Amino acid sequence: MIKFEHTLFALPFAFMGAVLGSFVVNGMWPTWAQIFWVIMAMVGARSAAMALNRLIDYKFDGENPRTAMRAIPAGLLQKKEVVLFVIASFVLLFVAASQLNMLAVKLLPIAVFFLVFYSYTKRFTWLCHIVLGIAIGLAPLGGWVATTGRVDWMGILLFVSVALWTAGFDVIYACQDAEFDRERGLYSIPSYFGIASALKLARLFHILTMIGFVALYFITGLHVWFALGLVIAALILIYEHRLVSPHDLSKLNTAFFTMNGVLSVVVFAFTMLDLVMR
């Protein structure tokens, strides 16, 4: 039920927020204890979010041929088992936040709200992709808070950039369910505006993502290695958008899973390289 490959979207950016925040604000690397609890927080948050999504949407998943074999509609898991798993995951998230700092604990209700709220948004708004972006964008901001104990405009810029990136690739992913969503009265940008317009909006979100990352490059004092990582990330996004068109979605899974998983790892890896090479 919990796909590890989905975690690859958010976890590298959570590490990036933790490491970059500690280095820029504190002038030092985060401790191993901080990294451990960031990982635990991510495990708890991501597990709770995915399990909740499967639990809340199980009826729609069962009606959609693409998702009918997911664990709950296929009868592989009972709903009460998933509820217990969600509770355990949120407990882990709370314990991890409490081991980091009090600001992390105080801000935890905001993260929990978006993790829960997202799964309901397709029922009433095509802005569901933005809400998902906010939920995943909180991973790097959470990493930033974890090691700095504060929220500042650099951390917020990282949050916004990742949120727009997530919204963009989620719009692309939703194209495959546009017809199903329209028939069931569910909202998404592809079902509401059409696939052609949706892909244009996804490109716009990703252009804004790169603008945000470039701004982060200048305000954090990062150097050539991070800039090189951004060039690679931009090329990945260009390639991702060339893989799909309104008339051909056959390579959508490559565009969604592979390209975005690689992008998050690349941006984090070149951030680390830039800091190590100082």
N, C-alpha and C positions, 0 to 999 in steps of 0.2 A: 504493500500500500504506500509506503514511503519510498520515493525514488531518490536514490543518492545523487544521481546526475543532476536533479533539480537543485540540490544544495550547492553545486558548483557555481551556480549563478550568483549566489549571495555570499558564500563563505570567503572567497578571496577578497571581496570588497570589505567585509567585516574586518579581516586581518589588515587590509590597507588602512582603514580608518583607525584601528588601534595603533599600528606602527607609525603611520604618518602623524597622527595626533600627538603621540608621545614624543616623537622626534622634534616636531615643530614647536609644540607648546612647552615641553619639559626639557628639551635638548638631550634626550637620552632614549635608549631602547626600552620598550615595555618589559616587565619582568615575565619570567616563565609562568608564574602563578596567574598573572593577568591574562596571558594568552590561553592558558588552560581554561579559565572561567569564561573567556569569550567563546571558546569552542563549545563549552557546555551550554552557554546561553543560546548559541546558534542551533545546537542539536535540539534543545527544548523548544525554541521558537519555531523552527522549521518543521519539526515533527508535529507539533500542535496545529500549525497552520494547514499542513497537508491533510492531516487526519480530519480536522474540522471541515475542510472543503469536501472531502469524500463523504463525510457524514451528512452534511447539509444538502449536498447535491445528489444523493444516492438515487433518488427517483428519476431525475433527469439523466443521470449516468446510465441507468438501466434501460431507458428509452432510446438512447443514442447508440447506434451500432458500433461506433468507434470506441465507446467507453463501457459497453455492456459487460465486459469481462473484468472490470475492476472488482476489488475484493468484496465490497458490500453487496452490490447488485448480483454478483455471481455466487453469493452465499458462502464465500470463503471465510468471512468474518461476520460476527454478529454486531449489531449496533452498540450493545452494552459493552462489548469488549473495546470498541473504538472510543467510547466515552471515557472508560477507565484509562486508556492510553493517552487521551487528550489531557485529562487531569494530571497524570504523572508527568507529562511533558511540560505543562505549565508550572508544576511544582519545581521541576528542574530549572526552568527559566528563572523563577523567583529566587531559588537558592544561589544560582550563579550571579544574579544581579546583586544580591546581598553580600557576596564575597568580593565585589568590586568596589563600589562606593555608594553613598547614600543618594547621590543624584541619579544613579542608574535605577535604584529602587523607586524613587519618586516619579521617574519618567516611565516606569514599567507599565502603568495602566494605559498610557497612550499606545504603546506597542501592542498590548493585548487587544485593545479596542480595534485597531486596524486589522490585526490577524483574524479576528472574529467577523468584523463588519464586511470584509472583502467578499466572503462567500455568499452574502445576501445581495450584493450590489447588482448582479446581472438580472435580478428580478425587476429592477426599476430604473436603472440608468446605464447609458452607454459609457459613462465615465468610470466604469468598473476597472478599466485598464490603468487609469490614473491611480485609483485606490490601491490596486496591486503594486503599482510602482512605489507608492508611499510606504506600503508594508515592507517591501524588500529594500527600499532606500533607507529604512530605519536600521538595517544591518550595519552599514558603514558608520552611520551616525552613532549607533550604539557602541561600536568599537571605539569611536572617538571619545565618547563620554566615559567608557570603561577605563581608559588610560589617562585621561586628562581631568576628569571630574568636572567638566564644564561643557556648555554648548556655546559655540562661537560661529561667526559667519563663514570661516573656512570649512568647518564641519558641516554646516548647512549647505554650502555649495557642493560638497561631495555628495550629500544626501540628495539634493535636487538632480544632480547629474545622473546618479544611479537610478533614481526614480523615473526619469525620462527614458533612460535606456531600457528599463524593464517594461515600461508602458509601450514602447515601440515594438519590442519583440513579442509582447503579449498580443498586440494587435495583429501581427503577422500570424501568430499561432491560431488566433480566433477565426481566421479566414476559412479554415477547413470546416468550421461548424456554423458558418453564416446561415445556410439554409435551414438547418435544424433549429437554430436559435430563433429565426424569424417565424417558423411554424409553431414553436412552443411559446411565443410571446416573451422570449428572453432578449435582453439588451446586450449589444456589443457594437463597437464601431463598424465592423464589417456587415453585421446584420442590419444596422440602422442606416448607414451611408452607402453601402455597397463595397465590394472588394477593391475596386480601382481606387476609390477615394480613401479607403482604409490604408492601402499601401502607401499612398501619398502622405497621409498623416503619420504613418510609422517612420517614413523618411525624415519628416520634419522633426519628430521627437528625437531621432538619432543625430540630426544636425545640431540640435540644441544640446544634446549630450556632449558632443565633441567640443562645442563652444564652452560648456561648463568645465570640462577637463582642461582645456587650454587656459582658461582663467585660473584654475587651480594651480597649474604649472607656474604661472607668474606670481601669484600671491603667496605661495608656500616656499618659494626659493629653490624649487627642484631644478635639476640640471639636464644635461643632454640625454642621459639614459631614459629618463621619464619621457622626454620629448620624442625619443625614438619609439618608445612603447605606444605613445599616442598615434604616431604615424601608422604603426602596425594595426592598432585598434581601428583607425579610420579605414584602412584597406579591408579589414575583416568586415566592417559594416557595409562598405560598398559591395563587396562580394556577396554578402548575405542578401542584400536587396536585389542583386542581379540573379539570384537563384529562383526568385518567385516573381510571378506576374499575374494579372487578373485572369489570364487564360491558361496558366500552368502553375499548379501548386504541388506538383509531384515531388519537388525537392524541399518541401516545407519543413520536414523534420530535420534535415541537414541544416537549413537556415536557422531553425529554432534551437535545437539541442547543441549541435556541434559547434557552430560559429559563436554562439553566445557563451558557451562554456569555455571555449578557447580565449575569447576576448577578456573575460574576467580574470583568468589566470595570467594572461599577458600583461594586463595593466598592473596587477599586483606584483608580478615578477620584476617588471622594469622599475616599479617604485622601490622595491627592495634593493635592486641593483644600484639604483641611483643613490640611495642612502648609504649602502655599503661602500661605494666607490668615492665617497666624499673624502 
